[in-house]
Amino acid sequence: MQIEFAKGHGTRNDFVLFADPDNLYDLSPAQVAYLCDRRAGIGADGVLRAVRSEFVPGFETEGERWFMDYRNADGSTAEMCGNGLRVFLRYLAEEGLVSGPEVTVATRAGLRTGTFLPDGRIAVSMGRVRIGEEVVLRLGTDSWRARSVDVGNPHAVAVMPTARVLRDLELTHAPTWHPADAFPHGVNAEFVVREEPGRIRLRVHERGVGETQSCGTGVVAAAAAMGDSDHYVVDTPGGTLEVDLTGDEAVLVGPAVVVARGTCTLGEG
């Protein structure tokens, strides 16, 4: 089958996007992995499929809303993606599928609203952030205490002692955690340093993907885990994002760009 796709990114966290309004092309894990392959496919951290909510169990009564079907690069499903949500909204707007400064879409983590800002960035609601128990993250022979955080998907946030330790982390392989049953479906791991009051820097290993240049939900989780400010500027390898924690829901603000469009042929998978 052929799909007409777009390629976009939010602070270099990149995605393949396509519209499937009538839910005709529910991709297999193998097809998702093919699209995301950076040598054999298009290359991305994940795939974002736009489906009308009436075809999605649990969202049938949401009227004309779009559902963001997000898949990790390995083909697994994920509840939410903050950078992906902004790119998804940019794609919908450029395709003429939504209009207005505010747009609400359905995700596996619930309804999320995006606001197109005058400076070109997009602010997205990220739901309530829930701070959980302390766990231990391990990378090789090193281990750190970390805080579990729920942003609609699971995170573990560890504060590094210095910027050099953060820079030298080997994130080729996924970290492990203790207790092992703390994250039965895997976890996104954030490693953070404080740069100054209200500003942090992080690196992230996303479950089902590996180290990415940025992670929107991870940025929100890291800011919430710091606990000493209601507003954070967060520097990632891919760029800078902002997090506002003053309301009932966290708000993530950042850029979103669609960089290319094309046609791709997919096998049956």
N, C-alpha and C positions, 0 to 999 in steps of 0.2 A: 504494500500500500504506500501511497505518497501522502506526505503532510507538508503543508506550508508553515514554516516555522520562523521564529524570530530568535535572535540571540541578544541577551541583555545582561547587565550586571549592576549591583549596588555595592560600592566600595570594593570592586573586583571579586565579589562573590557572584559567580556567573551562572546563568541558567539558559536552557533551551525552552522556548515557550511556543505553544500552539493552541488555537481555538478548536474545541470539539463540542459545540453547543448541544448537540443531540446525543452525546455520550456514545459515539460509534467506535471510538478508538481508545479503549482502555488498555494501555500499553502493558505488555508483560515485563517482568524484571529484566529479562535479557534485552528487550528492545530499549528500555531506559538506559541500561548500561552501555549499549551500543551508541546511543545518541551522545552520552556523556564522555565516551572514550576520546581522549585528546589526540590520539594518533589515528584510530580507525574510524572515528565518528566526527561529530561536530565539536565536542569538548565542552564540558560544563560540570559544575558542582551538583546540579540537579535539573529536573524537568518540571515545568509548571504547565499544567493542562487546564484550560478554561472550559468548564462545563456548566450549563444552566442548572441552577440548584434544584429544579423540579425533578431531575433525574438522580438526585443524590439522597439516599436514605437519611432521614432526619432533618432534611432541609426542604422537603417538597412544598411546604406552605410558605416559603420565603419569597414567593412571587418572581420578580424579574431579576433576582440576584444571580451573580456568578459565584461558582464554587471553585476555589483554588486547590486543585489536585496536585499536591507536591510529592515528588519522589526523589529520594537521595540518588547519588550517582551509582550506587550498587543495585538500584531497582527497588529498594525497600521504601515503604511509605513513612512519612513523618507528619506529626501533628501541625507544626507551624514552622514558619521561616520568616523572620522579620525583614531581612534584605530581599528575600524572594517576594514578599508581599508588596513592597514598594515597586519592584520591577514589574510584578503582575499588574498593578494598578496603572503604571506607565504604559504598558503594552495595551491594556484594555482601552485606555484613553486614545492612544495613537491609532488603534484599529477602529475607532468610532463606536465601540461597544458600550461605553459609559460616557456620561457628561456631568458637568457641575464640579464645583470645588471639593465636594465631599462625596465619597463613594463607600458603601458598605458591601463587603463580600463575605461569603461563607468559607470557613476553613475547618479542618478537623478539630481545631481547638475552640471553635465557636465563631460568632460573627466578629469581624474586625473592620474598623472604619479608617479610611485614609483621607487626608486633606492635602490638596495640591497647594503649596505655598507660593507666594509671589516671587520668591528668590529662586524658584525652580526645584527646590527640594520637596520631599513628600513626608508628612508626619503621619504615622500609623499608630492606632491604638493596639496595645499588646496584651490587654486583659490584666487581671490581677496577678501580681507576682507573689508567690508563696515561698517563704524561706523555711527550709526543712532542717533535718538533723546534720550533725557533723559526720563526715566520712573521711576516708584516707584515699588519696590518689597515688598511684605508683607508676613510675616510668623507669624501667630497668631496675637498678638498685636504689634509686632515689624515691622518697615518698614525702608527701605533704598533707597536712590537715586541710580539708576542703569543706565548703558548705554546700549542701544540696539545695537547689533552687528550681522551682517549677514555674515556667513561663508558657504553660500550655504544652511544653515538652520538657524532658528532664535535663538538668545541668548540674555540674559540680564545679565550684569556683575555688581555686587555690591561690593564695597570695604569695608571690615570690619575694625572697629577701632583697634582691637587687635586680636592676635592669640587665646586668650581665648574665645572671642565672636565667632570666627569661629568654634572653637572646640565644643562649647556648643549649636550650632544651632540644632534645631529639624527639620530634613528633612524627617521625615516619611511621611508627607503630602506635596503635591505640593504647592509652593507659589502662591499667586495671584498677580495681577499687575494692575497698573493704568497709563494711561487710559486703560480701558478694551479692547478696539478695537485695541490696539497696536500690539497684537499677536493673530490674529483670529484663527490660527491653533495651538495654544499652544506655549510654549517657553521652552528652556533649560536655567536653572538659575545657574549662577556661583557666588560663594561667595569667595572673595579673600582677602588675606593679603600680603603686601609687606614684604619680609624677609630681603632683601638687594638689592642694585642696580642690576637690571637684574635678580632677582630671586623672584618668588612669590609662594605662597601656596594656594590651593583652594579645595573647596568641591563643588559638583555639583548635582543638581536634574534634571535628564533627563526626558523630556516629554515622556509619554508612558512607562516609566521604573521605575522611582523612583530614590533614591540616588544610584549612581554607584561609584565604586572605582576609576574610571577615565573616562574622556570624551575627545577625541582628538579634536573635533571641539570646545569644550568648553575651552580647554587649549589654542587654537589659539585665540579664542574670548577674553579671559581674558588678554592674552599678548598684543593683539592689543589695548584693551581698556585702558591699563596702559599709553601708549603713551610716555614713557620716555626712551625707548631703542629699538634697532633694533633686539636684540637677548635676549631671555629669557630662563632660566632654570625654569621649572615649577614642583613643587612637588605636587603630588596628593596622596590620601590614598593608591593607588595601585602601585605607583612608580614614577619615574622621567622622564620627557619628555623635549625636547628642541624645541624652535620655532624660526625660522629665518624670519624676516620681511623686509629684505633688498631688495628683488626683487619685480617684478610685482605681484608675487603670494607668499603667505605665505607658508613656508615649515615646516612640523612637523616631528621630528625625534624621534624614540623610538623603543623598542623591540616588537617582535611579535612571539608567540610560539604556535605551534599545540601540544596539550598534549595527545590526545586520538582519537581513531577511533572506529567505531562500526556500528551496524545495528539497526534501529528502525522501529517499525511498527506503522503506523498512521491510525486512523480512518478517516472517510469521513469528519469530522468536520462540 
